[in-house]
Amino acid sequence: MINQLITSKEAAVLLDIADTTLRISRTTGKLFGVATPDYIKLGRNVRYKRETLEQWFAQFEADTCREGI
């Protein structure tokens, strides 16, 4: 499991957003109008599971397909 964890900066690159945007979303609880992806706090460090981010991002692909865009 440990090798599946990525840093906040790596997650931001994967989602194609600024690291600051991702960091702020952890405080607001919203990213792109929906709940933020789950993350893990390890002391002061934040990590994301790559699989969780991919599943979270997939909801937007599904919405786009349903809208016919």
N, C-alpha and C positions, 0 to 999 in steps of 0.2 A: 504493500500500500504506500509506503514512504516514497518509492520512486515514481508514483503517480501524482504526487503533490507538486504544484508549481507555485511560484511566487506571484505576488500581486502584479508586478511588472510584466511577468510572462503571461499572466491572464489577460492583462490589458492589451498586449500585442495580439494574443489569440482572438480577442473580441474586436480588435481594430479600434480601440478607444484610448484616450489618454489615461495614464496611471492615476492622475488626479481625479478624473471623473469616477473611476472605479472606487477610489478611496472615499470620496464624498458619498457615493451611493451606499457604502456600508453604514454611514451615519443616518442618511435619510430613509434607507430601506427601499428605495426605488431606483431602478435603472431602466431607461427607455419606457417609463410608465408602468412597469410591472415590478414585482418583488425581486430584489437582488438575488443573484446566485448564492447558494450556501457556501460558507467559508469556514476555515478552521483557524483558531487563534492558538499559537504556540508561543506563550510569553508575549513579547511585543511583536512577534512575526505573524503575518497572515499568509495562509496557504489555501489554495483551491485544488480540488480534485479535477483533473482534466475532463474526466467523464461527466462530472456534474456541470461543468461549463458548456460542454458540447450539447448536453440535454437541454440546458437552459436556453441556449442559442437556437436550438431546433424549433422552439415554439414560434419564433418569428418566421421561419421558413414555412411552417404549417399555415400561419395566418396569411402569408403572401399567396400561397397556393389556393386557399379558400376564396380570396378576394379576386382571383383571376388576374393578378398583376404579373 
